[in-house]
Amino acid sequence: MEAKTPEQSKTIMTDMVLPGETNPLNNLFGGELLARMDRAASISARRHSRRIVVTASVNHVAFNRAVPLGSVVSVEAKVSRAFKTSMEVFIDVWIEDRESGAKTKANEAIYTFVAVDETGKPVEVPEITPETQLEKERYDAALRRKQLSLVLAGKMRPNEATELKALFK
């Protein structure tokens, strides 16, 4: 199976925030943003694996900036690392300034997807070869996040988490 780059999985979904998607403060509902991120990340994981994918976990979500009514919002997703059957997808959310067109990062998230066959059985996925500095940083950090998740779930002993131990040496 040939390795792929994060750029090959890049997915950008751009839409406008409408009144029915906002809370009483006229900002996009968090749940609506989560759904948009899940869809973009799912497409990204499918582009990478070329298989059916299912959301395994939402590992991190940061709502750093409100997304106001009428905003043009772009959700950008890329596979940051592939493991045996799972893929970590990093999502950046951007708000476009109405007048200048400048984009400001508003939020981010990290989702994990598993590739499956038609019966729901996990299948192997191609490796990732990061190219840019940011892709390399996200790639390296993905292993630490995976090990932390496994330790917290009781599926890995802390002394086996080599990437985490390296942070504290």
C-alpha positions in Angstrom: 0.0 0.0 0.0 1.6 3.3 -1.1 1.9 6.1 1.5 0.0 9.3 0.9 0.5 12.9 1.9 -1.8 14.9 4.1 -2.5 17.2 1.2 -4.1 14.3 -0.7 -6.8 14.1 2.0 -7.4 17.8 2.3 -11.1 18.7 2.4 -12.5 22.2 2.7 -16.2 22.8 3.3 -17.3 26.4 3.1 -20.7 27.7 4.1 -22.5 30.6 5.6 -24.0 30.7 9.1 -27.7 31.0 8.8 -30.3 32.1 11.5 -31.6 28.6 12.2 -28.1 27.5 13.1 -27.4 30.0 15.8 -27.9 30.3 19.6 -29.6 33.2 21.4 -26.3 35.2 21.0 -26.6 34.8 17.2 -23.5 32.6 17.1 -23.2 29.2 15.5 -24.3 26.4 17.8 -21.4 24.3 18.9 -23.2 21.2 17.9 -23.7 22.5 14.4 -20.0 23.2 14.2 -19.2 19.7 15.5 -21.4 18.2 12.8 -19.7 20.2 10.1 -16.3 19.2 11.4 -17.3 15.5 11.5 -18.5 15.7 7.9 -15.3 17.3 6.6 -13.1 15.0 8.6 -15.1 12.0 7.4 -14.5 13.0 3.7 -10.8 13.6 4.5 -10.4 10.1 6.1 -12.3 8.5 3.2 -10.1 10.3 0.6 -7.0 8.9 2.4 -8.2 5.3 2.9 -10.6 5.0 -0.1 -12.8 2.9 2.3 -15.9 3.4 4.4 -14.9 5.3 7.6 -16.5 5.6 10.9 -15.9 8.2 13.6 -14.0 6.5 16.5 -13.5 9.5 18.8 -13.5 13.2 19.1 -10.2 13.7 20.8 -10.0 17.4 21.1 -12.2 20.4 20.3 -11.3 24.0 21.0 -14.0 26.6 20.6 -11.7 29.6 20.7 -13.8 32.1 18.9 -17.5 32.5 18.3 -18.7 32.2 14.7 -21.3 34.9 14.3 -24.5 34.8 12.2 -23.8 35.6 8.5 -20.2 34.5 8.8 -18.5 32.6 5.9 -16.9 29.7 7.7 -14.5 27.2 6.2 -13.8 23.8 7.8 -10.5 22.4 6.6 -9.6 18.8 7.4 -6.5 16.7 6.7 -5.3 13.3 7.8 -2.4 14.1 10.2 -1.4 10.5 10.8 -2.4 7.0 9.9 -2.0 4.0 12.1 -2.9 0.4 11.2 -6.7 0.9 10.6 -7.2 4.3 12.1 -6.5 7.8 11.0 -6.2 11.0 13.0 -7.8 14.0 11.3 -6.8 17.5 12.3 -9.5 20.1 11.6 -9.0 23.9 11.4 -12.0 26.2 11.3 -11.6 29.6 9.6 -13.9 32.7 9.6 -13.6 35.0 6.5 -13.8 38.7 7.1 -16.7 40.1 5.2 -14.9 43.1 3.9 -11.3 42.2 3.5 -11.6 38.5 2.8 -8.9 37.8 5.4 -9.2 34.5 7.2 -8.9 34.1 10.9 -8.6 30.8 12.7 -11.5 30.4 15.0 -11.5 26.8 16.2 -9.8 23.4 15.8 -10.5 19.8 16.5 -8.9 16.4 16.3 -11.1 13.4 15.3 -10.1 9.7 14.9 -11.7 7.5 12.2 -11.4 3.8 11.5 -11.6 2.4 8.0 -13.9 -0.6 7.6 -15.1 -3.0 5.0 -18.7 -3.5 4.0 -19.3 -5.7 7.1 -17.8 -3.2 9.5 -14.5 -5.0 10.0 -11.5 -2.7 10.3 -9.2 -2.7 7.3 -5.6 -1.4 6.9 -5.0 2.1 5.6 -2.0 3.7 3.8 0.7 5.5 5.9 1.1 9.2 5.8 4.2 11.1 4.7 4.1 14.6 6.1 5.6 17.3 3.9 5.3 20.7 5.5 6.6 21.7 8.9 3.1 21.9 10.4 2.2 18.5 8.9 5.4 17.0 10.5 4.5 18.6 13.9 1.0 17.2 13.8 2.2 13.8 12.6 4.7 13.6 15.6 2.1 14.8 18.1 -0.5 12.3 16.9 1.5 9.4 18.3 1.7 11.1 21.7 -2.0 11.7 21.6 -2.7 8.1 20.7 -0.5 6.8 23.5 -2.1 9.1 26.0 -5.6 8.0 24.9 -4.6 4.3 25.2 -3.1 4.9 28.7 -6.2 6.7 29.9 -8.4 3.9 28.5 -6.3 1.3 30.3 -5.2 -0.3 27.0 -1.6 0.6 27.5 0.6 0.7 30.6 2.1 4.1 31.2 5.7 2.6 31.1 5.0 1.5 27.6 4.1 5.0 26.3 7.6 5.7 25.0 6.6 9.0 23.2 5.0 10.3 26.4 8.0 9.3 28.5 10.3 11.2 26.1 8.4 14.4 26.9 9.5 14.2 30.6 13.2 13.3 30.2 
